[in-house]
């Protein structure tokens, strides 16, 4: 037990030492990660707004204010559908309730412009990439699942706040809109719109 405590104390000391000196004011890179709340407006498949998501992003400042980078995130939106009778082409029918789910994983490149280099760093960001998405219907006896790929684009506005003096750690708050061109003929999905916000840690 003592050995574990010594290891933990040594780790804390090393991390504290690593975060001292110039910190956020002079560094040329950023790393952000955290929780994502996402809504999927404008579709009839799953019009929910839920916090089942996370994100990771990093970049390098080519100039003091302009950075290029990469991003990846995921989100899941679920919606419950009350009991209903569904008819099929072979004249069969099924009466059941169901749950629908849209799972999204976008990733790609980003361009970020920050406006200040103080402890408060507001920014705007543009993202372009691709998105993998799965749309699923969970019925009482089976699951119907369709997967597809699309082109992804997203503008974002946010704020990174470094409240600790000479420490290279802070907090991020951002709001975004995104569109991906994913299509699903079975569910009449012709593109997926997203609207949400992110709350995370900044390094």
Rosetta blueprint (number, residue, H / E / L):
1 X L
2 X H
3 X H
4 X H
5 X H
6 X H
7 X H
8 X H
9 X H
10 X H
11 X H
12 X H
13 X H
14 X H
15 X H
16 X H
17 X H
18 X H
19 X L
20 X L
21 X L
22 X L
23 X H
24 X H
25 X H
26 X L
27 X L
28 X L
29 X E
30 X E
31 X E
32 X E
33 X E
34 X E
35 X E
36 X E
37 X E
38 X E
39 X E
40 X L
41 X L
42 X L
43 X L
44 X L
45 X L
46 X L
47 X L
48 X L
49 X E
50 X E
51 X L
52 X E
53 X E
54 X E
55 X E
56 X E
57 X E
58 X E
59 X E
60 X E
61 X E
62 X L
63 X L
64 X L
65 X L
66 X E
67 X E
68 X E
69 X E
70 X E
71 X E
72 X E
73 X E
74 X E
75 X E
76 X E
77 X E
78 X E
79 X E
80 X E
81 X E
82 X E
83 X E
84 X E
85 X E
86 X E
87 X E
88 X L
89 X L
90 X L
91 X L
92 X L
93 X E
94 X E
95 X E
96 X E
97 X E
98 X E
99 X E
100 X E
101 X E
102 X E
103 X E
104 X E
105 X E
106 X E
107 X E
108 X E
109 X E
110 X E
111 X E
112 X E
113 X E
114 X E
115 X L
116 X L
117 X L
118 X L
119 X L
120 X E
121 X E
122 X E
123 X E
124 X E
125 X E
126 X E
127 X E
128 X E
129 X E
130 X E
131 X E
132 X E
133 X E
134 X E
135 X E
136 X E
137 X E
138 X E
139 X L
140 X L
141 X L
142 X L
143 X E
144 X E
145 X E
146 X E
147 X E
148 X E
149 X E
150 X E
151 X E
152 X E
153 X E
154 X E
155 X E
156 X E
157 X E
158 X E
159 X E
160 X E
161 X E
162 X L
163 X L
164 X L
165 X L
166 X L
167 X L
168 X L
169 X L
170 X E
171 X E
172 X E
173 X E
174 X E
175 X E
176 X E
177 X E
178 X E
179 X E
180 X E
181 X E
182 X E
183 X E
184 X E
185 X H
186 X H
187 X H
188 X L
189 X E
190 X E
191 X E
192 X E
193 X E
194 X E
195 X E
196 X E
197 X E
198 X E
199 X E
200 X E
201 X E
202 X E
203 X L
